[in-house]
Structures are given as structure tokens and as C-alpha cells.
Amino acid sequence: MPISATDLENAIRAAIPVVHLEIEDTSNGCGENYEVFVVSPAFEGKNTLARHRFINEVLKDQIAQMHAFSQKTLTPKQYEAQLAQQTAS
């Protein structure tokens, strides 16, 4: 059964406070490949590996049904810095 972006969004939002969330189906709509970009204060004090493990645990049932999954995770402060850098460029 294909996973929907809504399924992923609901699971993430139920687990952590979300400041920004982007979910992209990179499988041309079949729901087997997703990229997610999550900004949350829950990532404060955690390194990238710990953040990714956390999201993998939150989405373990959904990921088990996918072919590919990638993620980017930032704290709100990191996200603001990224936005400022993009604006300056």
C-alpha cells in the first residue's frame, strides 16, 4: 500500500513540534520514495545522526513500506541562518 505525504505529515506532527515541514514524493506519485525536510525545536542539542534516528523511529512503519527515504533536519536557529544565507546570495 503506498504511503501518502499526509500519512508522513501526521506522524511527524504528532511526535514533535514542527516549525517548518516539506514533504516531497520523489517517486512520481506512487508513494514509494520520499524526501522530508523538518525544522523543529525538538532537535536542539542533538547531532544530525540522532535527529535522523529519531525521525526514522517516528516513521518506522511508513519507511518499511517505502523504496527510498531521505531527510534533512534542522533546528529553528539553523533554519533561520539558512534562510538568511539564501536571501543574501
C-alpha positions in Angstrom: 0.0 0.0 0.0 1.5 3.4 -1.0 2.3 5.9 1.7 0.9 9.3 1.3 2.5 12.6 2.2 -0.4 13.2 4.6 0.5 10.0 6.5 4.0 11.2 6.9 3.0 14.7 7.9 0.5 13.4 10.5 3.1 11.1 12.1 5.8 13.8 12.3 3.4 16.4 13.6 2.1 14.0 16.2 5.6 13.2 17.5 7.3 16.6 17.7 6.6 20.3 17.4 7.2 21.4 13.8 8.2 24.9 12.7 8.6 24.0 9.1 7.9 20.8 7.1 8.3 19.9 3.5 7.5 16.5 2.1 8.2 15.6 -1.5 7.1 12.4 -3.2 10.1 11.7 -5.5 8.5 8.6 -6.9 6.3 10.3 -9.5 3.2 9.9 -7.2 3.4 6.2 -6.4 4.3 6.8 -2.7 7.5 4.7 -2.6 10.2 7.5 -2.4 10.0 10.5 -0.2 12.3 13.4 0.9 11.4 15.2 4.1 12.7 18.5 5.4 11.8 19.0 9.1 12.6 22.0 11.3 11.8 21.5 15.0 13.0 22.8 18.4 13.0 19.1 19.4 16.3 18.8 17.5 18.1 21.2 19.8 21.2 19.6 21.3 21.0 16.6 19.0 23.5 15.9 16.3 22.4 15.0 12.8 22.6 11.3 13.4 20.5 11.5 16.5 17.9 13.6 14.6 17.7 11.2 11.7 17.4 8.2 14.1 14.6 10.0 15.8 12.7 10.6 12.6 13.4 7.1 11.4 11.8 5.8 14.6 8.8 8.1 14.3 8.3 6.9 10.7 9.5 3.3 11.0 6.1 1.7 9.9 5.9 4.0 6.9 9.6 3.7 5.9 9.3 -0.1 6.0 6.8 0.2 3.1 9.0 2.6 1.0 11.7 2.0 -1.5 13.7 5.1 -0.6 13.6 7.8 2.1 15.8 10.8 2.7 15.6 13.5 5.3 17.1 16.9 6.3 16.6 18.1 9.8 17.4 21.5 11.3 16.7 23.4 14.5 14.8 26.7 14.1 18.0 28.7 14.6 19.8 26.7 11.8 16.8 27.2 9.5 16.8 31.0 10.1 20.5 31.1 9.3 19.9 29.1 6.2 17.2 31.4 5.1 19.3 34.5 5.8 22.2 33.0 3.8 19.8 32.3 0.8 18.5 35.8 1.0 22.0 37.3 1.0 23.0 35.2 -2.1 
